[in-house]
Amino acid sequence: MKTALCFIAIVPGSEIYSEVKAFQEYVSEHFNSNRALRAPPHITLEPPFKWQVDRFEELESVLDTFAKKQTCFSIKLQNFNAFPPRVVFVDVAENKALDRFQSAIKLYLRSKLEFRSERQDRPFRPHMTIAFRDLRRKMFRQAWAYFSELEYKREFVADQFCLLQHNGERWEVRRVFQFDWA
C-alpha cells in the first residue's frame, strides 16, 4: 500500500510568509543551514505522518468538515527563540485560541479517522522554523547571537490551515482548508 508523508500546519499570509522566508534565506546564506527552506513558513499543528495515498479523499473530507466549524483567531509573532543546539525560530506568543485549535484538530482526527500520531505525546510549542537541524553547533551560536538581538513583531488572522505533502525533495501545500466562520 503506497503512503505519502504529510503534515498539517497554519501557513501565514503573503507578507509574513515573505518576511519569514527572508529569515530562512539569511540563515542559509550566512550560517550554512538550508533545510528550513524545504517547507513554506508555517506553524505545525500535526507533525509529519504517513498517510495511505488511496485514503487522501477521506482525510481531506474530514479536514474540510473540521475547518467549516472553525472561527478565525489572531496569532502574534514575537521575536526569536531557539531549541539549542540546532534550531532557531520565529516565536509565537502564548495563545489560548491556537492551543485550543491545535488540540481540537488532533482530537477530531482521532475520533473521525482513528488517527494516531507517532509524536502525539509531545507538547505543542508553536513556532516558525528559520534554522533547522542541519545547523551545526558552531553556526548555531553565531545564528542565535544574531537573531536574539533582532526585534520582530507581527500579527495575523488564522482563517485557514493546510495539508502539506512531501514530494521527495520538499514540502508542498496539497490543500488549503478555509474556515467558514470568518
PELINHU-V251036 format. One record per backbone hydrogen bond with DSSP energy under -1.0 kcal/mol. NH is the residue of the N-H (numbers start at 0). CO is the residue of the C=O. Records with the same first field share a line. If there is no record, write none. Layout:
# PELINHU-V251036
NH: CO + CO
This chain:
# PELINHU-V251036
3: 50
5: 48
6: 163
7: 45
8: 161
9: 42
16: 12
17: 13
18: 14
19: 15
20: 16
21: 17
22: 18
23: 19
24: 20
25: 21
26: 22
27: 23
28: 24
29: 25
30: 26
36: 33
37: 34
38: 35
42: 9
44: 7
45: 7
48: 5
50: 3
52: 1
54: 51
55: 52
58: 54
59: 55
60: 56
61: 57
62: 58
63: 59
64: 60
65: 61
66: 62
67: 63
68: 65
69: 66
71: 180
72: 157
74: 155
76: 153
77: 90
78: 151
80: 88
82: 86
85: 82
86: 82
87: 130
88: 80
89: 127
90: 78
92: 75
98: 94
99: 95
100: 96
101: 97
102: 98
103: 99
104: 100
105: 101
106: 102
107: 103
108: 104
109: 105
110: 106
111: 107
112: 108
113: 109
114: 108
119: 116
121: 118
127: 89
129: 87
130: 87
134: 131
139: 135
140: 136
141: 137
142: 138
143: 139
144: 140
145: 141
146: 142
147: 143
153: 76
155: 74
157: 72
160: 176
161: 8
162: 174
163: 6
164: 171
165: 4
166: 169
170: 37
171: 164
173: 162
174: 162
176: 160
178: 158
180: 69
181: 179
